[in-house]
């Protein structure tokens, strides 16, 4: 399994981008990310394209359906298939959402977990089980949410408690921090400052929709906004450069515009990621 360089930037592997990704010159992006659910068992033209791209570029996987916060038993058969997929494509990192998405069937949404000590123990146990089955550490993503079922703890305390008890890594989504900070009235920079830098495996940055001044919706369907770029810069200044993925799931602009946003990630790293920060918080786990 290959690791990613700290200053690498990546794009999501989407079928509508396949032609552009296959034709891309060296240097446009450093790695690709895909949802294993969308590619396991896929053959034909799409399967061939995946094989060719994963042979040329490091691949990371970001899961959609594990439902770490749910109560139904983890799908061990599916996790076994994920492990074989990760091994086949030499996947550098596997991540999932700190949420749940199933209850007697797939719900097709990422729903928030109550912020309680009981939930910490429950989710951490399931993360450890998933790590055992896939045979590697996984990273969990801080998610956006729009209603809080129960908050006996602050969000930051819940996230940190899960990371510590599960002994897993963090996929840091700076757009989700920004969206949640506006919607739930907290300081995004203060939240960021309390995260454990040594657990950050990689970073997501994305666009969102401004429903209202005090309501933001995480869509992955728009350019990254200035306030989110600022928060990304703050993350680099605090934690050093980390592999960073531009998330775009629909409403795709011309490929050149996506490359322009990747260039903005690189420029933001150069401006904010000091060598001292890199040295002091470099991610040490394989």
C-alpha angles and dihedrals in degrees: 000000000000122000124221124248112250093242097046121125126203148189133216115260102236124169092232088058096047097104093048093046093049092049095043117124119238111278100033090104136355103212143006132225127208139174106245090213089066096050111031108113094005113142137167121053094342093048091050090049092051092049092050094047094047089050090055102036136035111258129212125188128221113190127218109186112038092104096207092183096049130102101226111099114269112265099250092180090056092046089053089054090048090053092053090047092050091049094046093053097036090238113200098204138012120200139175138186125271090232141071130255107175138067113162086332140007113301096194092223137085107242127194123255118227110259098237137125090245090056091048091057092044096049095041090054091052092048091052090049091050091049091052092052098046090042098230144068116279131205123227122211125227101236136212115245135180103197127035113217094198132343114195086150134036115260092247092051091049093050093047093046091053093048091050098045095042092041089221135135133259129243098204112213107191094186090056090053090051094046093047092045091057096040096044099033105243135125112268094202092050090051091050092050092058097055120105105251094197090065098052107114096175143331137246123208123182147153127262140194122254102222090169139337089274100031124068125177122208103228110151085215103104141051118283111268126233095250090055092048087053091052090049089053090051089052091053092046091053103036105020128240115329131177105277130199126203106219116211118157105167144353088057118198122210110301091247090063091055090051087051090057090048087054089052089055090053092047090049090052092050092050099044112021104089120194089240091058092047092050095046099047105025111150104249103184121101 
